[in-house]
């Protein structure tokens, strides 16, 4: 590990020189690429230098104790030595996490698709609750949210809603949300006060750039039709809604929220690119499918990942057996306690896998 860290520190020093070189700066594409690499290495190098400073402090303290010193100073040195040794253990653990292979999608924006499942109107209402939760979480992180397509119900829910969230690290924080979200509560339409169980499916896709997914226009069938649903002077009067079918994969995307056919087409293409990218990623990782299933962030849409129990005011994440009794706060977008725990669990599993591979070698 430390040979690798020494190599990375040398690379970091070289990058620091290169990004300050006027000739490199003149080539903006190369400069941006080097700046990104420098930025990615920065937290690792900072932590490694902290490690080396701690090691030096320990060596200096041990040398002072070996040489002998007055009693009062000796106690201070021993106390500092003990604290620094504990700190060094923490730094080593943090370095191991920082050196784990990064998900290349972590810094991407995301497209979130929420669909009501079992439970009819109640599931649609909970889909709206989840959309509100994610929008408040995005607002707290100063991310930008935009609805791409929606299929609302008459009572304020969503049969389906799709939206984008733009912001640094959005995918790294939200990728664990993919799966089935179960809700247990008394529906507003229930007169007897009986608790119902409903389910909503969430899919979180990394937003794909045009350069990452090349789509042949000849592979597309584009249909236009009149938008349905409530509101808007153009609804049911003009062919503004767009349906795009990607013939090779059979993926179908519809958008009707905008009054402009052109805008609906742009949004539909954004969703289509991300869905195709997801298919390509799944194929690319087929050979390590078993490993992915064992990890927290497998992204399996059929997996029940979380239960929201209103009578007890609790949220339970089944993947890590974590329960918090802060349902109202959680639905108001205060999700970090659970998301941080999921990230920690995922890192722990990856560390364990890395150690097993190292032991096997």
PyMOL commands that set and color helices and strands:
alter all, ss='L'
color gray80, all
select helices_A, chain A and resi 2-18+22-26+28-67+71-98+121-140+170-177+217-219+261-284+286-293+327-331+336-360
alter helices_A, ss='H'
color red, helices_A
select strands_A, chain A and resi 110-116+144-152+158-166+179-185+196-206+220-225+241-246+251-255+304-309+314-317+322-324
alter strands_A, ss='S'
color yellow, strands_A
deselect
rebuild
show_as cartoon
